[in-house]
């Protein structure tokens, strides 16, 4: 039995998922905090939601899509290894946000960025996956090393609301939270290219390699 068959206890959620696919309804229900009522069905777990996002991302073959969009062959961008940065994208009330039971702050939008490096330029391709609707966003840009001020990271505060508590005889309470998220920045005079990313040892090594390459280009 699907989510749409058991919404009598939650009319607000019913309105939010009107016209959505079953998977989109499942995603919105996950972020909304459940269907409510005394006989609500099981919602997605954190791991199940992660698996949905991973499946959608992997099916897109974004590294090749990026190369095609930028008009590149991988042999042209071997200055350092290509870098892939991924992370949850939070955009105020335009996205759903939820801190899971594992303390990870997730969003209904997931951003994937590929960066490629030739001897003279950095090529950037970014794809935003929306899990709660059919929307997507692509962006591609190119930068000469001489124009790049730096590669940097920043911790950014995200404000969001989340329904907590509740049960058969009690409405959940909407609470407001602020959590930190990580952002990578390619800075040029008067502008910057930004992307969400998730910290890991591999990502830290990749960022350091980018910073070292930029120093070499500036000094050379």
Backbone as a ProteinNet text record, in pm:
[ID]
protein_1_A
[PRIMARY]
XXXXXXXXXXXXXXXXXXXXXXXXXXXXXXXXXXXXXXXXXXXXXXXXXXXXXXXXXXXXXXXXXXXXXXXXXXXXXXXXXXXXXXXXXXXXXXXXXXXXXXXXXXXXXXXXXXXXXXXXXXXXXXXXXXXXXXXXXXXXXXXXXXXXXXXXXXXXXXXXXXXXXXXXXXXXXXXXXXXXXXXXXXXXXXXXXXXXXXXXXXXXXXXXXXXXXXXXXXXX
[TERTIARY]
84.9	0	88	60	143.1	103.9	186	163.7	30.3	-7.2	-127.3	-256	-248.1	-367.9	-394.2	-304.1	-319.7	-286.9	-360.9	-329.3	-440.5	-540.2	-653.3	-612.9	-501.8	-457.7	-371.2	-345.5	-253.7	-293.8	-394.9	-442.5	-339.4	-252	-150.1	-52.4	-10.5	78.6	8.8	-117.3	-193.3	-190.1	-201.2	-196.8	-57.8	45.5	183.2	219.1	164	203.8	104.9	5.4	-92.1	-20.5	-47.4	10.7	152.6	209.6	346.3	348.5	465	483.4	492.6	482.8	491.2	624.9	733.8	865	877	828	832	747.8	632.6	548.3	620.5	690.8	768.4	874.4	941.4	1047.3	990.1	881.6	821.1	773.3	716.3	670.6	788	901.1	1021.7	1062.7	1064.6	1105.8	998.5	874.9	765.4	756.1	811.1	813.7	706.8	650.9	552	412.5	323.1	187.7	90	126.1	37.2	-77.4	-164.8	-276.3	-231.1	-325.7	-294.7	-247.1	-270.7	-238.1	-151.5	-67.6	20.3	118.1	147.6	242.7	385.7	476.3	618.1	670.5	748.6	811.3	951.1	1013.6	1150	1243.5	1341.7	1447.8	1553.9	1646.5	1757.3	1835.1	1863.6	1941.6	1866.5	1735.6	1656.1	1651.3	1641.7	1643.9	1779.6	1887.8	2022.1	2036	1980.5	1990.2	1914.5	1800.4	1725.2	1806.6	1868.8	1949.7	2069.6	2135.4	2253.8	2217.5	2105	2061.6	2034.8	1968.9	1938.1	2065.4	2156.9	2282.6	2366.7	2379.1	2461.4	2406	2273.2	2211	2238.4	2276.2	2298.5	2435.1	2530.5	2665.2	2721.4	2729.6	2756.5	2898.4	2996.2	3130.8	3133.8	3074.2	3071.7	2981.2	2868.9	2779.6	2853	2936.3	3012.5	3111.3	3183.6	3280.5	3211.6	3097.5	3022.6	2974.5	2923.3	2870.8	2981.5	3099.4	3212.7	3290.2	3256.5	3326.3	3468.9	3489.2	3623.5	3639	3762.9	3803.5	3885.6	3872.7	3942.1	4092.9	4147.2	4290.7	4336.4	4242.3	4276.3	4284.8	4239.1	4229.3	4297.2	4426.9	4505.2	4605.9	4591.9	4688.1	4691.5	4574.4	4558.5	4432.4	4409	4291.5	4162.6	4060.9	3931.9	3879.8	3808.2	3756.2	3603.7	3541.9	3396.3	3358.4	3278.3	3228.7	3077.9	3027.8	2884.4	2835.4	2711.6	2657.4	2511.6	2449.5	2309.2	2300.1	2207.5	2190.5	2066.8	2086.7	1977.6	1947.9	1821.8	1783.9	1656.7	1666.4	1554.4	1427.6	1315.2	1187.3	1163.8	1264.5	1251.3	1293.4	1356.1	1394.3	1349.6	1325	1299.2	1433.7	1443.5	1563.6	1522.9	1607.2	1574.8	1702.9	1719.4	1829.1	1780.8	1851.1	1810.9	1849.4	1808.6	1844	1992.8	2066.5	2212.4	2282	2204.4	2253.7	2302.1	2279.8	2316.7	2203.2	2237	2138.2	2125.8	2006.1	1981.4	1887.5	1879.4	1791.4	1720.3	1614.5	1545.5	1617.5	1725.5	1808.6	1951.6	2013.2	2149	2232.6	2346.3	2429.7	2558.4	2589.4	2711.6	2790.8	2917.8	3003.7	3128.3	3159.6	3284.1	3375.7	3504	3604.3	3716.8	3753.9	3858.6	3967.9	4092.2	4206.7	4296.2	4305.1	4399.5	4524	4614.6	4736.8	4710	4597.2	4571.5	4437.5	4344.4	4209.9	4153.7	4055.1	3973.5	3832.3	3778.5	3644.5	3551.8	3434.8	3341.3	3206.2	3151.8	3017.8	2940.5	2818.5	2738	2597.2	2548	2414.4	2340.5	2218.8	2136.2	2019.4	2010.3	1902.4	1795.3	1671.8	1558.7	1486.3	1472.9	1409.4	1259.1	1209.2	1066.9	986.3	1052.4	981	1067.7	1025.3	1096.7	1202.8	1224.2	1318.4	1463.6	1547.9	1691.8	1758.2	1888.3	1961	2102.8	2147.5	2283.1	2355.8	2484.6	2565.7	2706.5	2765.8	2904.1	2977.8	3101	3182.5	3328.9	3405.3	3548.4	3623	3738.8	3819.5	3966.7	4036.4	4181.5	4246.6	4354.8	4424.1	4461.1	4502.1	4548.1	4437.5	4311.1	4199.2	4148.6	4191.1	4140.6	4217.1	4144.5	4206.7	4245.6	4152.1	4182.9	4073.7	4107.9	4011.3	3995.8	3875.2	3858.2	3734.1	3723.9	3605.9	3548.3	3418.9	3352.4	3241.1	3225.9	3113.5	3001.6	2883.7	2771.4	2654.4	2588.9	2473.4	2348.6	2271.5	2145.5	2032.7	1930.9	1812.8	1702.4	1635.2	1528.2	1431.5	1315.5	1218.9	1191.1	1161.2	1138.7	1030.2	942	835.4	891.4	870.6	924.1	813.9	830.6	733.2	603.8	497.5	367.2	340.4	222.2	181.9	34.6	-24.4	-164.3	-258.4	-235.5	-327.7	-266	-151.4	-82.3	-20.3	-43.5	15.7	165.3	249.9	391.5	412.5	520.7	553.7	654	630.1	723.3	827.3	953.7	1061.6	1159.2	1225	1322.3	1462.8	1550.2	1686.8	1785	1909.3	2019.8	2132.9	2181.9	2293	2396.6	2517.1	2626.6	2635.6	2665.6	2693.6	2823.6	2882.9	3012.1	2995.6	3077.4	3070.2	3211.1	3232.5	3358.6	3342.7	3448.4	3440.4	3561.6	3534.7	3636.3	3613.8	3709.7	3690.4	3766.4	3697	3757.9	3719.7	3789.4	3756.6	3609.4	3538.5	3399.9	3298.9	3342.8	3248.6	3305.5	3223.8	3270.9	3179.7	3237.8	3164.4	3159	3039.8	3025.8	2957.9	2987.6	2920.7	2919.8	2814.2	2803.2	2897.2	2949.2	3030	3023.1	3056	3058.3	3203.1	3241.3	3379.7	3417.5	3537.8	3598.3	3747.8	3824.7	3968.9	4002.9	3929.4	3956	3928.4	3820.1	3786.7	3890.6	3934.2	4038	4165.4	4204	4324.1	4304.2	4185.8	4157.8	4164.4	4108.5	4111.3	4254.4	4332.4	4472.9	4550	4519.2	4584.4	4547.4	4421	4379.4	4452.2	4461.5	4528.2	4676.5	4739.8	4881	4901.2	4814.2	4825.5	4809.3	4714.7	4695	4818.8	4880.5	5004.5	5113.3	5125	5225.9	5200.6	5076.3	5044.2	5070.4	5039.9	5062.9	5212.4	5289	5433.5	5507.5	5449.8	5514.3	5496.5
-119.3	0	123.6	222.8	340.5	448.3	553.3	664.1	731.9	745.8	822.2	757.7	632.2	562.9	581.5	650.1	659.5	799	899.3	1036.3	1107.5	1032.8	1097.3	1172.7	1131.2	1197.5	1318.7	1354.4	1463.6	1538.5	1623.5	1692.8	1786.8	1847.4	1937.9	1862.5	1745.4	1664.1	1617.5	1583.2	1540.5	1647.6	1773.5	1884.1	1898.6	1877.3	1892.4	1788.2	1668.9	1564.4	1547.3	1635.7	1627.1	1640.4	1548.2	1551.9	1499.4	1454.2	1402.7	1255.2	1209.1	1066.4	998.5	865.1	792.7	817.8	817	838.8	980.5	1079.9	1217.3	1232.5	1164.7	1167.1	1104	995.3	931	1026.5	1098.7	1191.7	1306.2	1366.2	1477.4	1431	1311.6	1257.4	1235.2	1190.8	1172.8	1305.6	1412.8	1542.3	1604.8	1573.9	1631.9	1570.3	1451.5	1388.5	1284.3	1228.3	1121.8	1168.2	1073	1097.9	1135.6	1105.3	1138.1	1039.2	1064.2	972.5	853.1	765.6	649.4	529.5	530.5	412.2	447	550.3	590.7	480.6	471	371.4	415.7	322.3	349	444.4	544	635.8	585.9	652.7	618.6	636.1	548.5	567.6	658.4	706.2	787.5	710.6	584.2	502.8	480.8	461.7	441.8	568.2	683	808.4	828.5	803.1	812.9	722.8	602.6	507.3	558.3	622.5	680.3	787.8	875.1	982.9	926	827.1	768.6	701.2	632	563.9	663.8	774	875.5	942	970.9	1035	943.7	817.6	723.6	701.6	703.7	679.5	792	909.5	1025.1	1023.4	943	936.8	1077.8	1152.1	1295	1330.4	1245.1	1279.5	1289.6	1192.2	1196.9	1308.9	1330.9	1440.5	1573.8	1586.7	1709.9	1731.7	1627.2	1638.4	1675.4	1613.7	1643.6	1788.2	1832.8	1968.7	2072.1	2042	2134.2	2119.7	2016.5	1993.7	1946.9	1861.6	1816.5	1666.8	1625.7	1485.8	1472.8	1361.7	1346.1	1361.8	1332.4	1345.8	1491.3	1585.6	1727.8	1787.3	1714.6	1771.6	1678.1	1660.9	1569	1642.1	1773	1848.1	1794.3	1773.2	1693.2	1610.6	1515.2	1429.8	1512.3	1478.8	1546.4	1533.3	1632.6	1636	1637.4	1550.9	1548.3	1588.1	1691.4	1736.9	1718	1658.8	1631.3	1674.7	1722.3	1758	1799.3	1805.7	1847.2	1996.9	2037.8	2178.3	2233.9	2336.4	2396	2535.5	2560.8	2688	2742.7	2768.7	2826.2	2744	2812.8	2742	2679.8	2688.1	2624.4	2477.8	2437.2	2297.7	2250.3	2120.6	2059.7	2026	2043.4	2005.6	1925.1	1830.2	1744.6	1684.5	1691.2	1621.8	1482.7	1381.8	1244.1	1191.8	1068.8	1004	983.5	986.9	973.6	1107.9	1215.3	1351.8	1418.9	1358.4	1418.2	1508.7	1630.8	1724.3	1702	1659.1	1629.9	1733.8	1731.4	1822	1746.2	1806.5	1746.9	1775.7	1854.6	1880.1	1835.8	1772.8	1720.8	1776.6	1834.3	1902.2	1822.7	1803.3	1733.1	1824	1843.1	1930.7	1855.5	1864.2	1809.2	1924.5	1913.4	2011.5	1940.9	1998.4	1942.1	2047.3	1999.4	2089.8	2064.6	2166.1	2160.5	2240.1	2259.4	2334	2482	2532.7	2676.7	2712	2615.4	2647.4	2545	2590.6	2503.3	2503.7	2385.5	2369	2315.4	2378.1	2341.3	2302.3	2195.1	2151.3	2114.8	2165.9	2146.5	2100.3	2004.1	1949	1941.7	1996.1	1992.7	1898.2	1797.1	1698.5	1738.7	1751.3	1772.7	1639.7	1597.7	1470	1482.9	1605.2	1623.6	1671.8	1694.5	1731.7	1694.2	1734.4	1696.9	1799	1900	2005.2	1958.8	2027	2005	2136.2	2147.4	2266.4	2227.6	2271.6	2247.4	2380.7	2380.2	2500.2	2456.9	2525.1	2496.7	2628.5	2632.1	2753.4	2715.8	2812.8	2794.3	2913.4	2884.9	2990.1	2969	3077.1	3070.7	3079.9	3003.9	3007.3	3150.4	3229.7	3365.6	3452.4	3414.9	3494.2	3446.4	3328.4	3271.2	3328.5	3383	3436.9	3323.7	3232.9	3117	3011.9	2893.7	2788.6	2786.9	2792.7	2797.4	2719.7	2695.1	2630.2	2719.9	2705.7	2787.5	2706.3	2725.7	2668	2771.6	2730.7	2823.2	2774.4	2866.5	2832	2819.3	2714.5	2690.8	2690.8	2772.6	2774.8	2691.5	2610.5	2526.4	2493.4	2442.7	2399.7	2251.5	2185.3	2041.5	2005.8	1915.8	1868.6	1759.1	1773.3	1676.2	1632.3	1510.7	1458	1419.5	1424.6	1388.3	1239.2	1198.6	1059.3	1046.5	938.3	909.3	1017.9	1067.3	1163.3	1302.1	1325.5	1452.1	1500.3	1627	1685.7	1710.1	1683.6	1714.8	1865.4	1903.6	2044.7	2088.8	2204	2258.8	2341.6	2301.8	2374.4	2427.8	2537.5	2600.1	2566.7	2533.5	2493.7	2569.3	2573.9	2624.9	2523.7	2481.3	2386.3	2435.3	2382.2	2420	2325.5	2382.1	2303.3	2353.7	2273.1	2306.8	2349.1	2445.5	2500.1	2520.4	2480	2502.7	2623.8	2705.7	2826.9	2841.9	2867.1	2910.9	3060.1	3140.2	3284.5	3354.3	3441.1	3528.9	3671.7	3772.5	3910.8	3943.8	3983	4023.8	3912	3787	3676.6	3550.6	3446.8	3318.4	3206.7	3091.5	2970.4	2886.2	2853.1	2782.8	2648.3	2555.4	2425.7	2362.4	2287.3	2211.5	2092	2053.8	1932.1	1870.9	1742.8	1669.6	1637.9	1670.5	1651.8	1503.6	1476.9	1343.4	1360	1257.9	1264.3	1278	1206.4	1211.6	1351.1	1411.8	1546.9	1647.4	1633.8	1723.4	1713.7	1591.8	1575.2	1640.2	1625.9	1684.5	1836.7	1895.9	2041.2	2091.3	2020	2058.9	2049	1947.4	1933	2050	2094.3	2210.3	2336.1	2355.4	2473.7	2474.3	2357	2347.9	2376.2	2324.8	2349.3	2497.8	2562.6	2707	2785.1	2748.3	2816.6	2800.5	2679	2653.9	2741.7	2753.3	2833.7	2982.2	3027.8	3168.1	3198.4	3106.3	3127.3	3112.9	3027.9	3003.2	3117.6
0	0	0	-83.8	-95.9	1.6	6.1	97	71.5	-54.8	-87.7	-35.2	8.7	54.8	203.2	275.1	420.5	471.3	421.8	455.4	532.9	576.1	641.2	766.6	830.7	952.5	927.8	801.7	774.9	648.1	654.3	534.7	474	556.2	502.1	413	458.3	377.8	250.2	260.7	143.3	35.5	76.5	-18.9	-80.4	0.6	-47.8	-153.9	-144.3	-239	-353.8	-359.9	-468.5	-604.2	-693.2	-827.3	-837.5	-726	-725.6	-763.1	-808.9	-830.2	-694.4	-692.7	-565.9	-497.3	-574.2	-513.6	-458.1	-531.5	-482.4	-356.2	-352	-232.6	-114.2	-138.8	-32.6	22.4	-67.8	-27.6	55.7	9	82.6	220.4	226.5	354.6	449.1	396	477.8	542.1	462.1	515.6	603.9	574.3	650.7	789.6	805.2	936.6	958.5	849.4	863.1	826.8	818.8	770.8	882.4	1005.1	1116.4	1128.3	1224.9	1248.1	1328.6	1359.5	1443.4	1363.5	1233.7	1154.7	1034	1050.7	941.1	904.4	775	728.6	756.9	744.4	766.7	660.2	703.5	609.1	574.2	477.1	440.3	559.6	570.8	668.7	606.8	690.2	638.2	531.9	559.9	466	334.9	344.4	223.2	138.3	204.3	128.7	61.3	135.2	77.2	-45.6	-36.2	-147.7	-270	-249.3	-361	-431.4	-352.6	-409.9	-485.1	-423.2	-485.6	-617.3	-620.3	-741.8	-854	-819.8	-920.4	-971.1	-881.1	-920.2	-1008.5	-971.1	-1047.8	-1187.6	-1200.1	-1330.7	-1429.3	-1379.6	-1466.5	-1536.2	-1485.9	-1544.4	-1563.3	-1453.5	-1462.1	-1505.7	-1481.6	-1528.1	-1680.7	-1748.1	-1894	-1942.8	-1872.4	-1909.2	-1898.7	-1795.6	-1776.7	-1890.8	-1925.8	-2034.9	-2165.6	-2191.2	-2314	-2313.9	-2202	-2192.4	-2211.5	-2159.2	-2168	-2298.2	-2376.2	-2502.4	-2483	-2383.5	-2348.9	-2369	-2391.2	-2381.8	-2255.1	-2185.6	-2058	-2073.7	-2191.3	-2214.9	-2213	-2226.5	-2227.6	-2088.3	-1988.5	-1853.5	-1753	-1774	-1690.7	-1602.7	-1588.2	-1507.2	-1364.7	-1307.1	-1185.4	-1205.3	-1117.4	-1131.8	-1120.9	-1200.7	-1186	-1042.9	-998.5	-861.5	-866.9	-787.4	-774.5	-631.9	-620.1	-490.3	-486.7	-378.6	-365.6	-228.9	-223.4	-93.7	-101.4	14.3	23.8	0.8	-83.7	-120.3	-50.4	31.6	108.9	53.6	25.5	-34.3	30.9	160.6	233.5	220.8	197	187.3	50.1	-38.6	-169.5	-165.2	-56.6	-39.1	99	110.5	240.6	305.5	436.4	510.5	632.9	669.4	784.8	841.4	971.3	1038.7	1074.8	1023.4	1044.8	1181.3	1207.1	1332.9	1348.5	1236.3	1240.3	1253.3	1277	1296.4	1169.1	1054.1	925.9	878.8	838.4	785.4	634.8	592.8	451.9	392.2	258.6	187.1	76.6	23.9	-90.6	-222.1	-217	-335.3	-308	-408.7	-394.5	-509.2	-475.3	-575.3	-600.5	-726.8	-767.1	-860	-830.4	-908.5	-953	-1081.6	-1135.3	-1175.4	-1136.9	-1175.4	-1250.4	-1363.8	-1449	-1468.9	-1487.9	-1487.5	-1609.1	-1695.4	-1806.3	-1766	-1857.8	-1825	-1802.4	-1854.8	-1844.2	-1779.6	-1770.1	-1724.9	-1626.8	-1550.1	-1466.7	-1525.2	-1546.9	-1604.7	-1495.7	-1482	-1376.6	-1436.1	-1386.1	-1426.2	-1300.5	-1290.6	-1170.3	-1207.6	-1133.1	-1157.4	-1025.1	-1023.3	-903.3	-923.8	-838.2	-842.1	-741.8	-787.2	-697.4	-677.8	-553	-524.2	-503	-482.9	-453	-573.8	-687.3	-809.5	-929.8	-1048.6	-1170.1	-1211.1	-1128.1	-1163	-1156.6	-1233.2	-1229.5	-1269.9	-1244.8	-1286.7	-1323.8	-1439.8	-1486.6	-1501.3	-1473.9	-1490.8	-1528.9	-1625.3	-1663.5	-1680.9	-1631.4	-1639.6	-1658.7	-1710.6	-1731.9	-1672.2	-1611.6	-1550.4	-1585.9	-1619.1	-1635.1	-1497.5	-1478.9	-1349.6	-1310.8	-1409.1	-1378.2	-1318.4	-1343.3	-1291.7	-1156.6	-1114.8	-989.8	-871.3	-775	-654.4	-560.1	-534.8	-450.2	-458.5	-407	-378.4	-226.7	-176.9	-32.5	9.3	138.4	194.2	302.7	325.3	426.5	491.4	619.8	691.7	695.1	651	638	723.4	792.4	875.7	789.2	813.1	743.1	844.8	820.2	905.3	841.2	919.8	867.8	979.8	942.6	1043.1	1024.8	1135.3	1133	1232.7	1192.5	1280.6	1370.7	1499.3	1595.2	1690	1741.9	1837	1768.4	1841.5	1786.3	1798.5	1760.7	1769.3	1740.4	1784.2	1754	1804.4	1926.7	1986.3	2001	1940	1960.2	1829.9	1795.9	1677	1698.7	1597.3	1611.6	1623.2	1683.6	1702.4	1596.2	1535.8	1436.9	1511.2	1499.2	1565.6	1461.3	1495.3	1406.5	1455.3	1361.1	1392.6	1304.6	1348.7	1268.6	1275.5	1160.5	1154	1054.7	1066.1	977	857.3	741.7	621.8	561.3	474.4	414.3	269	228.7	93.9	39.9	-85	-154.5	-245	-254.8	-334.7	-426	-551.9	-647.1	-664	-617.7	-610.7	-722.8	-794.5	-894.4	-857.3	-911.1	-874.7	-900.7	-797.9	-809.9	-821.5	-811.8	-829.8	-766.6	-757.9	-707.6	-757.1	-773.3	-809.2	-683	-636.9	-510.1	-529.7	-441	-445.2	-306.6	-281.3	-157.7	-163	-48.1	-43.5	95.4	100.9	226.1	261.6	381.4	422	426.8	381	392.3	371.5	405.8	385.6	237.4	151.9	8.5	-47.6	-3.4	-50.5	-1.3	123	175.9	93	55.8	-27.7	-164.8	-221.2	-352.9	-347.2	-243.9	-230.5	-212.4	-135.5	-117.6	-248.5	-329.2	-460.3	-551.1	-546.7	-625.7	-579.7	-450.7	-396.6	-432.8	-426.6	-462	-610	-695.1	-839.2	-869.4	-802.1	-824.1	-781.9	-669.5	-626.4	-731.3	-785.9	-889.2	-1011.8	-1051.5	-1170	-1144.1	-1024.3	-989.9	-983	-927.8	-912.8	-1045.2	-1133.9	-1263.8	-1359.8
[MASK]
++++++++++++++++++++++++++++++++++++++++++++++++++++++++++++++++++++++++++++++++++++++++++++++++++++++++++++++++++++++++++++++++++++++++++++++++++++++++++++++++++++++++++++++++++++++++++++++++++++++++++++++++++++++++++++

